[in-house]
Amino acid sequence: MRLKPSVLAISVAMAALFAGFGSVAHAKLTAVGRAGESTGVALGGERVLWTAQKRRVLAVRSAPLAGGASVEVFRHRARDPLIIGDNELLAASPQRAALRAVSIRSKPRRGLEEVFVGSPSGPFSRLGLPASELSSTQLEVGDQVVAVTGLNRADQRLVVIYEPGLPPLSRRLPESAKPAIVAGDLIAYDVQHDGPTLTSEIVVRDRRTWALRSTLPVADYEPDYDLAPDGTVVVVNKQGGLTLVSPFGVGRQLPRPRIPMSEPRFAGSMITVKRGNGVGPEHVGIVSPMSGQARRLGPDTFEVGAMATSDRGVTWEANGCVLAATLSDPGAASVPAGPCPRAEAEMTLEQTQKLRGRVLRIPVDCISSPTRACHGELRVHEGHRVIGRGRFAIPVRGRRKVSVRLKRAPGRRLTRFVRTLGRLNETSVDVTTITVDPQGRKSTSKGPFYLARP
């Protein structure tokens, strides 16, 4: 029996869409390089880009998506100290890349924001007016286009669009508008509406003519969404699942997921997401927009950091590592061999112990490991001094209470202080969790452990 041409075309398209979803591929998850604090990531064609910051130096490194040696493609030495946590903004396409650097001047004491643009392989150059006058900037890159959203000196929110061969195009945005998203010839932003229900609206426009293409009312005050070049919008709904809205305003809710999703990103014919309930570990997953079927792409981690996608793959930061995968990669349960630590354990958050004696019983979760267990050590600090240690071996996805005996003198001081607390009061000690993988690489995390009177 022969299929009609239209049916045949649909069948071929569906087969292509699901070819990378259910098949076993030869490619695999890649540990691209070590990440620092507030690392930004991006995909520029077949290259993974990420930021590396140290004191007054902000650099961009690049490595192949399929794995390989990394090289430095840009280095910026600021005159003033860089603000850690504000230099993670990096965006790229196969043709263009953009980076934001923020430093603090002592005289006059104010922040200095600079935006650099170049190709994914370098070199980069500083953007001039009008973007150089903006503050609180956000970046988006689509093909050859760079969009810079920020506030001018009159506190007006603008988006400045840079396209090769054309003068910069400035557009005024509503005061409550969030950073713009660029996809093909379109640009989208969301506007918040104050009131009893705290709703918002996603606005899609032609980035050249500024003609209105569509508006989408959203029940969330801060919608979590992405835009495709054809005008399709994907947004996270109240159930933690995804809703697809066509360019004509027709919505289709995908099946409710077993694991809540966030930060959807179009990636070729698929959608990548962060999957987690906000309490336990999370991981990067991939969703079919046709069936809503979701599967794991990366291993569990305490928190997925920055994430970026392209038509071929996805890259993200987790546990001090930059990871990358193609869309056809099979799911990975642990970090592969390479430059990064492969095991991760975390002290369970918001735990309180009624202190009796000098022994702390600290709960620890083994999040992921290439072996059957996480091995490591807990260290309790008083300032810069270590006042107690306890070793652990915890099965993967398991939780154990680790005993840490405090040294005699600091333990007595802490016990006496805890006894002076009121019934509703608590104090805390600083705890460092050090996990060691089979290759000897260490993963470190820090947090408070709370104590109350007996």
Summary of the structure (lengths in Angstrom):
residues: 454
radius of gyration: 24.4
end to end distance: 78.9
largest distance: 86.1
contacts: 1508
relative contact order: 0.10
helix: 7%
strand: 51%
